Amino acid sequence: MPGAAGRLLKGSVCKYEHTPDEDFIIDRHPLHANVFIAGGFSGHGFKFSSVVGEILADLATGGTTSHNISPFALSRFATA
């Protein structure tokens, strides 16, 4: 690509999002029972997008999922 080293026309920052323990959050909002939260997927999270979509669809349509999502509970960040 002979012209690739030309003048920079535009630059931008890539936002990298992760939780303090670097694991995902998949949970019901603590104040709004009809809202589900899913986050912390930067880096390797894209590989799990199909199962996370399935989990969120299960939760949104039936309120429960057959997948064990307890390790991803928002409450794990609560302080004693």
MARBA-3410 file (N, C-alpha, C, O; in Angstrom, 1 decimal):
80
0.9,-1.2,0.0,0.0,0.0,0.0,0.9,1.2,0.0,1.2,1.8,1.1 ~ 1.3,1.6,-1.1,2.3,2.7,-1.2,1.9,4.0,-0.6,2.7,4.8,0.0 ~ 0.6,4.4,-0.6,0.1,5.6,-0.1,-0.3,5.6,1.4,-0.8,6.6,1.9 ~ -0.1,4.5,2.0,-0.6,4.3,3.4,0.1,5.2,4.4,-0.4,5.4,5.5 ~ 1.3,5.6,4.1,2.1,6.4,5.1,1.9,7.9,4.9,2.7,8.7,5.3
0.8,8.3,4.3,0.4,9.7,4.0,0.0,10.4,5.3,0.1,9.9,6.4 ~ -0.5,11.6,5.1,-0.9,12.5,6.2,-2.1,11.9,6.9,-3.1,11.4,6.2 ~ -2.2,11.9,8.2,-3.3,11.4,9.0,-4.5,12.4,8.8,-4.4,13.6,9.1 ~ -5.6,11.8,8.3,-6.7,12.7,8.1,-7.7,12.7,9.3,-8.4,13.7,9.5 ~ -7.7,11.6,10.1,-8.6,11.6,11.2,-8.1,10.5,12.2,-7.7,9.4,11.7
-8.2,10.8,13.4,-7.9,9.8,14.5,-9.0,9.8,15.5,-9.7,10.7,15.7 ~ -9.1,8.7,16.2,-10.1,8.6,17.3,-9.6,7.6,18.3,-8.7,6.8,18.1 ~ -10.2,7.7,19.5,-9.8,6.8,20.6,-10.8,5.6,20.7,-12.0,5.7,20.5 ~ -10.2,4.5,21.0,-11.0,3.3,21.2,-11.3,3.2,22.7,-10.4,3.1,23.5 ~ -12.6,3.1,23.0,-13.0,3.0,24.4,-13.0,1.5,24.8,-13.5,0.6,24.1
-12.3,1.2,25.9,-12.1,-0.1,26.4,-12.8,-0.2,27.7,-12.5,0.5,28.6 ~ -13.8,-1.0,27.8,-14.7,-1.1,29.0,-14.5,-2.5,29.6,-14.6,-3.5,29.0 ~ -14.3,-2.5,30.9,-14.2,-3.8,31.7,-14.6,-3.5,33.1,-14.5,-2.4,33.6 ~ -15.0,-4.5,33.8,-15.3,-4.4,35.2,-14.1,-4.5,36.1,-13.0,-4.9,35.6 ~ -14.2,-4.2,37.4,-13.0,-4.2,38.3,-12.4,-5.7,38.3,-11.2,-5.8,38.5
-13.2,-6.7,38.2,-12.7,-8.1,38.3,-12.5,-8.6,36.9,-12.2,-9.8,36.7 ~ -12.7,-7.8,35.9,-12.6,-8.1,34.5,-13.5,-9.3,34.0,-13.2,-10.0,33.0 ~ -14.6,-9.4,34.7,-15.6,-10.4,34.3,-16.8,-9.6,33.8,-17.0,-8.4,34.1 ~ -17.8,-10.3,33.2,-18.9,-9.6,32.6,-20.0,-9.3,33.7,-19.9,-9.8,34.8 ~ -20.9,-8.5,33.4,-22.1,-8.2,34.2,-23.3,-8.6,33.3,-23.5,-8.1,32.2
-24.1,-9.5,33.8,-25.4,-9.9,33.2,-26.3,-10.1,34.3,-26.3,-11.0,35.1 ~ -27.2,-9.1,34.5,-28.1,-9.1,35.6,-29.3,-8.2,35.4,-29.4,-7.4,34.5 ~ -30.3,-8.3,36.3,-31.4,-7.5,36.4,-31.0,-6.2,37.1,-30.3,-6.2,38.0 ~ -31.5,-5.0,36.6,-31.3,-3.8,37.3,-31.8,-3.8,38.7,-32.9,-4.3,38.9 ~ -31.1,-3.4,39.7,-31.5,-3.5,41.1,-32.7,-2.7,41.4,-33.4,-3.0,42.4
-33.0,-1.6,40.7,-34.2,-0.7,41.0,-35.3,-0.9,40.0,-36.4,-0.5,40.3 ~ -35.0,-1.4,38.8,-36.0,-1.5,37.8,-36.1,-3.0,37.3,-35.3,-3.4,36.5 ~ -37.1,-3.7,37.8,-37.1,-5.1,37.5,-37.3,-5.5,36.0,-37.0,-6.6,35.6 ~ -37.8,-4.5,35.2,-38.0,-4.8,33.8,-36.8,-4.4,32.9,-36.8,-4.4,31.7 ~ -35.6,-4.1,33.6,-34.4,-3.7,32.9,-33.3,-4.6,33.2,-33.1,-5.0,34.3
-32.6,-5.1,32.1,-31.5,-6.0,32.3,-30.2,-5.3,31.9,-30.2,-4.5,31.0 ~ -29.1,-5.6,32.6,-27.8,-5.0,32.3,-26.9,-6.0,31.8,-26.8,-7.1,32.3 ~ -26.1,-5.7,30.8,-25.1,-6.6,30.2,-23.9,-5.6,29.8,-24.1,-4.7,29.1 ~ -22.8,-5.9,30.4,-21.6,-5.0,30.1,-20.3,-5.7,30.5,-20.3,-6.8,31.0 ~ -19.2,-4.9,30.2,-17.9,-5.4,30.5,-17.4,-6.4,29.5,-16.6,-7.3,29.8
-17.8,-6.2,28.2,-17.4,-7.2,27.2,-16.2,-6.8,26.3,-15.9,-7.5,25.4 ~ -15.5,-5.8,26.7,-14.4,-5.3,25.8,-13.3,-6.4,25.9,-13.2,-7.2,26.8 ~ -12.6,-6.4,24.8,-11.5,-7.4,24.7,-12.0,-8.7,24.2,-12.3,-8.8,23.0 ~ -12.2,-9.7,25.0,-12.6,-11.1,24.6,-14.2,-11.3,24.6,-14.6,-12.3,24.1 ~ -14.9,-10.3,25.0,-16.4,-10.5,25.1,-17.1,-10.7,23.8,-18.2,-11.4,23.8
-16.6,-10.2,22.7,-17.3,-10.4,21.5,-17.5,-11.9,21.1,-18.4,-12.3,20.4 ~ -16.6,-12.7,21.7,-16.7,-14.2,21.4,-17.9,-14.8,22.0,-18.4,-15.9,21.7 ~ -18.5,-14.1,23.0,-19.6,-14.6,23.8,-20.9,-14.0,23.4,-22.0,-14.2,24.0 ~ -20.9,-13.2,22.3,-22.1,-12.4,22.0,-23.3,-13.2,21.6,-24.4,-12.8,21.9 ~ -23.1,-14.4,21.0,-24.3,-15.2,20.7,-25.0,-15.8,21.9,-26.2,-15.8,22.0
-24.2,-16.3,22.9,-24.8,-16.8,24.1,-25.4,-15.7,25.0,-26.4,-15.9,25.6 ~ -24.7,-14.5,25.0,-25.2,-13.4,25.8,-26.5,-12.9,25.2,-27.5,-12.6,25.9 ~ -26.6,-12.9,23.9,-27.9,-12.5,23.2,-29.0,-13.5,23.6,-30.1,-13.1,23.8 ~ -28.6,-14.8,23.6,-29.6,-15.8,24.0,-30.1,-15.6,25.4,-31.3,-15.7,25.7 ~ -29.1,-15.4,26.3,-29.5,-15.2,27.7,-30.4,-13.9,27.9,-31.4,-14.0,28.6
-30.0,-12.8,27.3,-30.8,-11.6,27.4,-32.2,-11.8,26.8,-33.2,-11.3,27.3 ~ -32.3,-12.6,25.7,-33.6,-12.9,25.1,-34.4,-13.7,26.0,-35.6,-13.4,26.2 ~ -33.8,-14.7,26.7,-34.5,-15.5,27.7,-35.0,-14.7,28.8,-36.2,-14.8,29.2 ~ -34.2,-13.8,29.3,-34.6,-13.0,30.4,-35.7,-12.0,30.1,-36.6,-11.8,30.8 ~ -35.6,-11.4,28.9,-36.6,-10.4,28.4,-37.9,-11.0,28.2,-39.0,-10.4,28.4
-37.9,-12.2,27.7,-39.2,-12.9,27.3,-39.8,-13.8,28.4,-41.0,-13.9,28.4 ~ -38.9,-14.3,29.2,-39.5,-15.3,30.2,-39.1,-15.0,31.6,-39.6,-15.6,32.6 ~ -38.1,-14.0,31.8,-37.7,-13.6,33.2,-36.7,-14.5,33.8,-36.2,-14.3,34.9 ~ -36.3,-15.6,33.0,-35.3,-16.5,33.5,-34.5,-17.1,32.4,-34.9,-17.0,31.2 ~ -33.4,-17.8,32.7,-32.6,-18.4,31.7,-32.1,-19.7,32.2,-31.9,-19.9,33.4
-31.8,-20.7,31.3,-31.3,-22.0,31.8,-29.8,-21.9,32.0,-29.2,-22.8,32.6 ~ -29.2,-20.8,31.6,-27.7,-20.6,31.8,-27.5,-20.1,33.2,-28.2,-19.3,33.7 ~ -26.4,-20.6,33.8,-26.0,-20.1,35.2,-25.3,-18.8,35.0,-24.2,-18.7,34.6 ~ -26.0,-17.7,35.4,-25.5,-16.4,35.3,-25.1,-15.8,36.6,-24.8,-14.6,36.7 ~ -25.1,-16.6,37.7,-24.8,-16.1,39.0,-23.4,-15.5,39.1,-23.2,-14.6,39.9
-22.4,-16.0,38.4,-21.1,-15.4,38.5,-21.0,-14.0,37.9,-20.1,-13.3,38.2 ~ -22.0,-13.6,37.2,-22.0,-12.3,36.5,-23.0,-11.3,37.2,-23.3,-10.3,36.6 ~ -23.4,-11.6,38.4,-24.3,-10.7,39.2,-23.7,-9.4,39.5,-22.5,-9.3,39.9 ~ -24.5,-8.4,39.4,-24.0,-7.0,39.7,-23.7,-6.9,41.2,-22.9,-6.1,41.6 ~ -24.4,-7.7,42.0,-24.2,-7.6,43.5,-22.8,-8.0,43.9,-22.5,-7.8,45.1
-22.0,-8.6,43.1,-20.7,-9.1,43.5,-19.8,-7.9,43.8,-18.7,-8.0,44.4 ~ -20.2,-6.7,43.4,-19.5,-5.5,43.6,-19.9,-4.7,44.8,-19.4,-3.7,45.2 ~ -21.0,-5.2,45.5,-21.5,-4.5,46.7,-20.5,-4.6,47.8,-19.9,-5.7,48.0 ~ -20.4,-3.6,48.6,-19.4,-3.6,49.7,-20.2,-3.9,51.0,-21.4,-3.6,51.1 ~ -19.6,-4.6,51.9,-20.2,-5.0,53.1,-20.3,-3.9,54.1,-20.8,-4.1,55.2
END
